[in-house]
Protein backbone atom coordinates (compact mmCIF):
# COMPACT_ATOMS: atom_id res chain seq x y z
CA UNK A 1 0.00 0.00 0.00
CA UNK A 2 1.33 3.40 -0.96
CA UNK A 3 1.59 6.12 1.67
CA UNK A 4 -0.98 8.24 -0.13
CA UNK A 5 -3.46 5.32 -0.06
CA UNK A 6 -2.74 4.75 3.63
CA UNK A 7 -3.29 8.45 4.39
CA UNK A 8 -6.57 8.48 2.49
CA UNK A 9 -7.79 5.37 4.32
CA UNK A 10 -6.91 6.98 7.65
CA UNK A 11 -8.56 10.28 6.76
CA UNK A 12 -11.68 8.43 5.59
CA UNK A 13 -11.93 6.72 8.98
CA UNK A 14 -11.23 3.26 7.58
CA UNK A 15 -9.57 0.51 9.61
CA UNK A 16 -5.81 0.75 9.08
CA UNK A 17 -4.33 -1.52 11.75
CA UNK A 18 -4.10 -4.49 9.40
CA UNK A 19 -1.61 -2.45 7.35
CA UNK A 20 0.74 -1.83 10.27
CA UNK A 21 3.46 -4.03 11.78
CA UNK A 22 2.95 -3.40 15.49
CA UNK A 23 5.47 -6.05 16.59
CA UNK A 24 8.25 -3.44 16.59
CA UNK A 25 6.24 -0.51 17.90
CA UNK A 26 7.17 1.32 21.08
CA UNK A 27 6.12 4.36 23.04
CA UNK A 28 8.89 6.97 23.18
CA UNK A 29 9.90 8.02 26.69
CA UNK A 30 7.64 5.33 28.17
CA UNK A 31 10.27 2.69 28.94
CA UNK A 32 9.80 1.42 32.47
CA UNK A 33 12.54 1.25 35.08
CA UNK A 34 11.99 -0.25 38.51
CA UNK A 35 13.14 1.72 41.53
CA UNK A 36 12.75 1.24 45.25
CA UNK A 37 11.55 4.09 47.42
CA UNK A 38 11.06 4.00 51.17
CA UNK A 39 8.10 5.95 52.57
CA UNK A 40 7.10 6.53 56.18
CA UNK A 41 4.13 4.42 57.30
CA UNK A 42 1.84 7.45 57.68
CA UNK A 43 2.50 8.38 54.05
CA UNK A 44 1.71 4.88 52.78
CA UNK A 45 -1.51 4.85 54.77
CA UNK A 46 -2.50 8.23 53.33
CA UNK A 47 -1.64 7.10 49.80
CA UNK A 48 -3.70 3.93 50.27
CA UNK A 49 -6.71 5.85 51.58
CA UNK A 50 -6.64 8.23 48.62
CA UNK A 51 -6.03 5.44 46.12
CA UNK A 52 -8.97 3.46 47.53
CA UNK A 53 -11.16 6.56 47.50
CA UNK A 54 -10.67 7.08 43.78
CA UNK A 55 -10.39 3.39 42.90
CA UNK A 56 -6.80 3.08 41.72
CA UNK A 57 -3.68 1.33 42.98
CA UNK A 58 -1.08 2.91 45.21
CA UNK A 59 1.43 2.73 42.37
CA UNK A 60 -0.96 4.51 40.01
CA UNK A 61 -1.60 7.41 42.35
CA UNK A 62 2.12 7.83 43.02
CA UNK A 63 2.85 7.92 39.28
CA UNK A 64 0.06 10.40 38.55
CA UNK A 65 0.99 12.72 41.39
CA UNK A 66 4.69 12.64 40.50
CA UNK A 67 3.92 13.32 36.84
CA UNK A 68 1.68 16.25 37.78
CA UNK A 69 4.36 17.73 39.99
CA UNK A 70 7.08 17.29 37.36
CA UNK A 71 4.88 18.98 34.75
CA UNK A 72 4.17 21.83 37.17
CA UNK A 73 7.88 22.28 37.87
CA UNK A 74 8.67 22.29 34.14
CA UNK A 75 6.03 24.99 33.53
CA UNK A 76 7.37 27.11 36.37
CA UNK A 77 10.91 26.87 34.98
CA UNK A 78 9.80 28.00 31.54
CA UNK A 79 7.74 30.83 32.97
CA UNK A 80 4.46 29.63 31.47
Secondary structure, DSSP 8 states (H G I E B T S, - for coil): --HHHHHHHHHTT---GGGS-GGG---TT-----------HHHHHHHHHHHHHHT--HHHHHHHHHHHHHHHHHHHHHT-
